[in-house]
Amino acid sequence: MLCLPGDTVTEDADYMRGHGTYYKSKVLTSSVAGCIDKVNKLLSVRPLRTRYNGEIGDIVVGRVIDVQTEHKRWRIDTSSRLDTILLLSSVNLPGGELRRKTVEDELMMKSFFKEGDLISAEVQSIFADGALSVHTRNLKYGKLGQGVLLRVSPSLVERRKTHFHNLPCGVHLILGNNGYIWISLPVSEGVESGGFAINLDPVPLADREVISRVRNCILALAKQKMMLHSTSINTCYEISQSYQVKDLIKSKIMTEIAQLTNEKMKIEELQ
């Protein structure tokens, strides 16, 4: 639920005040424009425009900006206040081999991830200064190949049990909690790849059009400040079928399909 500064969050005195709220005449009121978060009896408001504040267990998509061999780590841009750290000890070796990292592995760090590479990872811990530490020890994480990267506000990405989706339209989607969204063709998790293999085969035109349509649908939903998850994106994709892909970037059509998506989802919730 979205609210504006000065809007009433709740009049129930049983709720506790969280970030982005204040009391006005004993009524809990929003101090920022954002989404209302409810955790048990704690109510807070997440600003729509904000830097990513990571939590342990979050799924993130980021770009490698520096390889620090001497410190045995990579610096990753995840749209947070400070650079995110990926330690050499927190990655899978090619082939999924599990063993202690050696000096040879340190010298080959650039062959694992180099500057400019896109990766998916999970937040493992948070340092005292607020910087994030991530890991790629699962085969579903690792280097990303051919696809489209989108950047939206982190507050629009709804936290759910899973952020990796294979949509019915034949597209693989990674909804990063940091607001970075990766759209690509479905990938098979191969044990032999260890999260490093990339398929560089040409993508057929029909598949590129599907990826472009999903991208434009996400931009339309984000423009209308709608929460992004697999259900809303898939519903918007179905509604957009009556338009050509190139028309979905027109402001009027973006507003129209987002509103239709919102109405359809409300009807489905009532059923």
C-alpha positions, 0 to 999 in steps of 0.5 A: 500500500502506497502513502504520501507524507501526512497520510494516516498509516493507522489509528490503532494505538496497538501498533508501534512506530517504525522508520518513516512514521511519526505520531500526530495527535496520537495518530500514526502518520507517514513522514515520507512517500513510500510503501507501508511495511508491517512486521507483527505490530511494527509499522514502517514506511519504505521511501520510494526513492532510496538507496538499497539497504540490504538484509541477510538473505536478500538476492542481489544482482550486481556488477563487478567494479574491481578485482582486489587480488591482494585482499582476495575479494571483488568489489560489486556495485549493488546500488547500496551506500557502500560497495558490496564485497564478494570474498574469494572464500565465498565463491564456488570454484569452476565445476562446483568443486569444494576445497580450500582456496589456494595461491593459484586460485588467487592468481586466477581471480580475474578468470572467475569474475572480471571488471564489468561482469554481471553476477547474481548473489545472496547477502551473507552478512553485513559489516559494522560500517553497513557494507554488504558481504555476498556469496555465490556458493549455490549453483543458481548464483554466479555469472550472468550471460546474455540478457537485459538488465533493468534498474528500478527503485528497490522499494518496488521489488516485493520481498518473497520466498523466491526471486528466481522465476521462469515465467510462462512466456518462456523468460527467466527473471531475477528480481534483485532486492537491490532494484536490479532486475535481470531478464534472460532466456531460461537457463539450466543449472549444470553442475559442471558449470559451477556458475561460471559458464555462459551461453553466447549462442545468438538469441532468436528474434522471437525470444528477443521480442519476448524479453523486450515485451517483459522489459517494457511491462516492468518499466510500465509497472515501475512508472506507476509505482506498482509492486514488482513480483512474478504475478504482477509482471505475468499479468501485465505481460498477458494484458500487453499482448494487444499491443506491439512491443515498440508501442509499450514504451509510449507513456499513454499505453504504459499508464493504460496497461499498468492500470488494467493490471492493477484492476485485474489483480484486485478482481483476482484477490476478491475471488 
